[in-house]
Amino acid sequence: MTPPITSTLLRRALLYVPASSPRMLRKTSSLTVDLLTYDLEDSVTPAEKPAARRRVAQLLREEPKPAGVRERAVRINSIESGGAEADLVEFLKCPNLDALVIPKVNSASDLHFVTDMINHHLSSSSHQSPPPKKPTLLALLETGRSILSLPQICTSTPLLTGLIFGAEDFARSLSLTRTPSLREFLYARSAIVTACSAFDIPSCVDLVCTEYKGPDAQRRLREESEDGRGMGFNGKQCVHPDQLRIVQEAFSPKEEEVRYAVRVLVAAEKAEGRGKGSWGLDGRMVDRPVVERARAVVERARLCGVDTEALRETWRGQEPE
């Protein structure tokens, strides 16, 4: 049986690439990134959008996914802009499209519109061989209304697999001033993380770090990434390839974290066989929530390329305390 798509999703870094730049599009073939996103929205002027749309559609039809890329997505124009329909008509014909990023999602109706267009396209293309693939959706939340509409947005469509926080537009819509502490975004970011957990949405993608050049920018990016991971996000938006290494490293389990999680799972199997519901390891109590957390860490480490079976073999002698 094929596992559900959500069980294998890894979106540590979401990199935007301007669809209006042939040079930048060519460079994506050598990147290593979880979610490569061709941007037709903010980085493309209105006059350039038709040509950019055709350029990306041709790329998706004719070029295979680069070896270092897990998924390819397109950030289409917002529903409210009136440009989304033309984007969807073009990109839903592309068999190599994995996901769509929907900007400025303010209510469930925005995702209803996209889902209806996808379903209509699939029904009218069912005769094709192979049949077209149904892309998953990620919703960009960029206004106060979107944050207050989270329950409705999260239950609007089964295609929704990710929420993304758009800090710059959010700050503009609320007349906020972005500061290095990011405290002005605490409520919105916490709400998004909580909604992802409550509604089983696997990808929770944090704000962009607008700095990307020089040592200070790298330090700031690392701080923001660690802060986002600590809040519960499992990925971050990027606007430059130089940000990818730090972000994907920050949102991967740490070596010592994986080692401890493997030890927990090995000991848990033995504890369960002895009828123990709670026990200790390294002086810390372990019970069911800790075991489930360890299971999630090990699975994420496996997706990140860690040989978790070898680690299990190394720690096969671990006993519960």
Protein Blocks (a to p, Z undefined) as FASTA:
>chain_A
ZZdfklmgccfbacdddfklmklmmmmmmpccfbdcddfklmpcfklmmmmmmmmmmmmm
mpccdfklmbdcdddddfklopmmmmmmmmmmpmkbfbdcdehifbfklmmmmmmmmmmm
mmmmmmpccdddddddddddfbfklmmmmmmmmmmpfkbgbdcddfklmmmmnopacdfk
lmmmmmmmmmmmmmmmmnopabacddddfbfgdjklmmmmmmmmmmmmmnopabdcdfbf
klmmmmmmmmpccfklmmmmmmmmmmmmmmmmnopabdceehiacdfklmmmmmmmmmmm
mmnopafklmmmmmmmpccZZ
